[in-house]
Amino acid sequence: MTARPSQGAQMLGSLLVAIAIVAAAIAIVTAHFGPTSSAELDAREERLEQREENIEELQELEEERRERDR
């Protein structure tokens, strides 16, 4: 007959396996999507759009200045 591990040992083993599975899942998801949150991506996109609008406005002002100087 083989001796069975105690219930406490089985629980500890199951807990360690569960922790390993969660750690692997987090690592895979982070590697796939990156550490950047959607809020950070939205903020980055908003800054980019604002920068583009500022550039367009500066170009329009420059064009208006050139027309006045003619």
C-alpha positions as CSV (number, residue, x, y, z in Angstrom):
1,M,0.0,0.0,0.0
2,T,1.2,3.5,-0.8
3,A,1.0,6.2,1.8
4,R,-1.3,9.1,0.9
5,P,-0.1,12.6,1.5
6,S,-2.0,14.4,4.3
7,Q,-4.9,16.7,3.4
8,G,-2.8,19.7,4.4
9,A,0.0,18.7,2.0
10,Q,-2.5,18.3,-0.8
11,M,-4.0,21.7,-0.1
12,L,-0.5,23.3,0.0
13,G,0.4,21.6,-3.3
14,S,-2.9,22.7,-4.9
15,L,-2.4,26.3,-3.7
16,L,1.2,26.4,-5.1
17,V,0.0,25.1,-8.5
18,A,-2.8,27.7,-8.6
19,I,-0.4,30.4,-7.8
20,A,1.9,29.2,-10.6
21,I,-1.0,29.1,-13.1
22,V,-2.1,32.7,-12.2
23,A,1.5,33.9,-12.5
24,A,1.8,32.3,-15.9
25,A,-1.5,33.8,-17.1
26,I,-0.4,37.3,-15.9
27,A,2.9,37.0,-17.7
28,I,1.3,35.8,-20.9
29,V,-1.3,38.6,-20.9
30,T,1.2,41.3,-20.1
31,A,3.6,40.1,-22.8
32,H,0.8,40.0,-25.3
33,F,-0.9,43.4,-24.5
34,G,1.9,45.2,-22.8
35,P,1.8,46.9,-19.4
36,T,0.0,50.0,-20.8
37,S,-3.5,50.5,-19.6
38,S,-6.3,51.6,-21.8
39,A,-6.5,54.9,-19.9
40,E,-2.9,55.6,-20.7
41,L,-3.5,54.7,-24.4
42,D,-6.5,57.0,-24.5
43,A,-4.5,59.8,-22.9
44,R,-1.6,59.3,-25.4
45,E,-4.1,59.4,-28.3
46,E,-5.7,62.5,-26.9
47,R,-2.3,64.2,-26.7
48,L,-1.5,63.2,-30.2
49,E,-4.7,64.6,-31.5
50,Q,-4.2,67.9,-29.6
51,R,-0.7,68.1,-31.0
52,E,-2.0,67.7,-34.6
53,E,-4.7,70.3,-34.0
54,N,-2.0,72.7,-32.7
55,I,0.1,72.1,-35.8
56,E,-2.8,72.8,-38.1
57,E,-3.7,76.0,-36.2
58,L,-0.1,77.2,-36.4
59,Q,-0.1,76.5,-40.1
60,E,-3.3,78.5,-40.6
61,L,-1.9,81.4,-38.6
62,E,1.3,81.4,-40.6
63,E,-0.7,81.4,-43.8
64,E,-2.9,84.3,-42.6
65,R,0.2,86.2,-41.6
66,R,1.7,85.7,-45.1
67,E,-1.5,86.9,-46.7
68,R,-1.5,90.1,-44.6
69,D,2.2,90.8,-45.4
70,R,1.5,90.7,-49.1
